[in-house]
Amino acid sequence: MTEHCEKKASLFREWQEATDNYAKAVAALTDNVGEVSESEYSRLKQSAEIARKLTKQIRTELDDHIATHAC
């Protein structure tokens, strides 16, 4: 496996982990609608948004890597 393909595999694993974390954050948010205080809901919403942005960032890095190195 070339260095570039190793980088692709690493980015793919990071993206998978990020999507899993995002899914968990969204589940925590939706599971707690009407069950937690407004401040706690805001915290959960912020966590989900951070996870969404990280997932998007890593996916962009993965797509850029694939486009640049054709691997």
KABELHU-V793299 format. One record per pair of residues at least 4 apart in sequence whose ideal C-beta (glycine too) atoms are under 8 Angstrom apart, sorted by sequence separation. I is the first residue (numbers start at 0). J is the second residue. If there is no record, write none. Layout:
I:J
I:J
//
This chain:
0:4
1:5
2:6
3:7
4:8
5:9
6:10
7:11
8:12
9:13
10:14
11:15
12:16
13:17
14:18
15:19
16:20
17:21
18:22
19:23
20:24
21:25
22:26
23:27
24:28
25:29
26:30
27:31
28:32
30:34
31:35
35:39
36:40
37:41
38:42
39:43
40:44
41:45
42:46
43:47
44:48
45:49
46:50
47:51
48:52
49:53
50:54
51:55
52:56
53:57
54:58
55:59
56:60
57:61
58:62
59:63
60:64
61:65
62:66
63:67
64:68
65:69
0:5
35:40
65:70
64:70
0:8
31:39
32:40
35:43
31:40
28:40
31:43
28:43
27:43
28:44
28:46
24:43
27:46
28:47
27:47
24:46
25:47
24:47
24:49
25:50
21:47
24:50
23:50
24:51
21:50
20:50
21:51
21:53
17:50
20:53
21:54
20:54
17:53
18:54
17:54
14:54
17:57
14:57
13:57
14:58
10:57
14:61
10:60
11:61
10:61
7:61
10:64
7:64
6:64
7:65
3:64
7:68
6:68
7:70
3:68
4:70
3:70
1:70
//
